[in-house]
Amino acid sequence: MAVKVEPGVVFRPEAYVPSVHAASVCALPSGELMASWFGGTREGAPDTAIWGARFAGGAWSEPRVIVDTPGRADGNSVVWLDGAGALRMWWVTMEGRGWATCRVRELRSGDGGVTWGCERNVRERWGWMVRNEPLAHGGRIVMPMYDERHWFSFMLLSDDGGETWARSERLLVQGVGLIQPAVAPLSDGRLLAFMRSTDGWVYASRSEDARGEAWSRPERTSLPNPNSAVELIGLRDGSLLCVYNPTPLGRTPLRAAVSRDDGSTWETVADIETDEGEYSYPTAVETSHGVVHVLYTQRRETIAHVRIEL
């Protein structure tokens, strides 16, 4: 397989704040990309805000603050283009100390993130968290979620465009923490969820049908995991792309792999980073031209951006 990887960064390291993490990216109808991440003095600091930038004409715009809740840490933003062409962003805000005190909030934009509407609460439930992008599937929105207090995963499901949400059954294994699910479609119409774990491996669960309400018992995959975020997306040719740290310890290297058999086996297509340091929390999107864009945390100093042509 011929693979071309073009590396870059969204902004110069430490150009705006000392610490950044947890990017999300989506493709806009204009052909541009929209990215968001959180940044501040450190993860969880009261000055941590949600930042964003757009990628057009081969360059990133100047980053700007989208959300900054006074005196509270904001984090784990997710940007996504819905079926009506509106850009949405979900994120969490700490109401107390730590991620377990978060609640999920939402903004919507009708102009690709230039301006945003009023904030909305998704659920008044502390400890529920977002990390990976939702999926429009079978006429409903499937939003991957997890509980930071008890370390299990689940889905929020909406049949009315995200106005109301119902919860799927929990994805859990006794004695193993499973959080930050990433979801992709399978060839038979079901869904596949990959989760980071406290067990040293990526765990997988498959939905029983296309609805995403009931799921199989999560099981270990063949992919090592250092208890760090994993990205999983479906590609235009029907294959799956996973970006992850292929090690049970540390957050390097960072690898991209492709599966052509619904996640049963994986072929490495690129080791994106191999140096010492932290290269983590990947997010990925495939454009209409078939180019995959991967963003990730680079040493907590900047958000890196690579373009992969498979």
Residue, then its C-alpha position, 0 to 999 in steps of 0.5 A: m500500500a502506497v501511503k503519503v504522510e505530510p506532517g505539520v502543526v496547527f500553531r507554534p508550540e506554546a504560542y498562545v497558552p502553556s498547555v493544550h490537549a484533546a483536539s477534535v476535527c470535522a470537514l465543512p461543506s466549503g472544503e475547510l476543516m474546523a478544529s477545536w481543543f482545550g488549552g490553558t495553564r495546565e489540564g484542569a486549571p480554571d483558566t482552561a478554555i476551548w480554542g478553535a481554528r479553521f484550515a483553508g488554502g493549506a494553512w490554519s487560521e489564527p486560533r481563537v477562544i470559543v468558550d471560556t467559562p469564568g473560573r472553571a475548566d473547560g475541556n474535551s470539545v467535539v466538533w461535528l457537522d450535522g445532516a442539516g449543515a449546522l456545525r455543532m460543538w459539545w464540551v464539558t465544564m468542571e463544576g467542582r474538582g476533577w473531570a468527575t464533576c463535569r456536565v456536557r454542554e453544546l453550541r451550534s453554528g450556522d456559519g461554520g464556526v464564525t459565530w455561535g448561538c446560545e449554550r445548551n445543557v445536554r444533560e444535567r448529569w455530573g461525570w458524563m463526558v464526551r471525547n469522540e465525534p458522533l455518528a449519523h446512522g440509521g436516521r439517528i445521532v449516536m453520540p459516544m459517551y462515558d462516565e468519568r466517575h465509574w469508568f464505563s462507556f455508553m451512547l446517547l441516542s437521538d431521533d430528533g436531531g439532538e433535541t432529546w437524548a436516550r441512553s443505550e445500555r452500558l458498555l462495561v467489563q467487571g474490573v476493567g475501566l473502559i472509557q472514551p468510546a469511538v464509533a464507526p459503521l460496519s458493513d452489515g449495518r451494525l456499529l463498532a465501538f473502540m474504547r481505551s482501557t485500564d487493561g493495556w489493550v483497546y477493547a471492542s464492542r459491537s451493537e446488536d443492530a443498527r439502532g445502537e441501543a444494545w451492545s455485545r460484551p466488550e472484549r480485548t482486541s489485538l491492539p495495545n493501549p496505554n490507557s489513552a484515547v483511541e480514534l476510530i472512523g469509517l472510510r469512504d471505501g468501507s474500510l476502518l481507520c484506527v489511530y492509537n498508541p501501540t504500546p501498553l505504556g507511554r504515549t508514543p509511538l502514534r500509529a495509523a492502521v486500516s482494517r478491511d474486514d470490519g475490525s477483525t485484523w489491522e494493517t499498519v499504514a503509518d507510524i505518525e510519531t516515534d520520538e520520545g514524548e507524548y503524542s496522544y488523543p488523535t482525531a481524524v476525518e476523511t475529506s471528499h477528496g479521500v485525504v485523511h486528516v489526523l490531529y493530535t496532542q504533541r507534547r502538550e505544547t501544540i496540536a499537530h496535523v498530518r495529512i495521510e493519502l492512502 
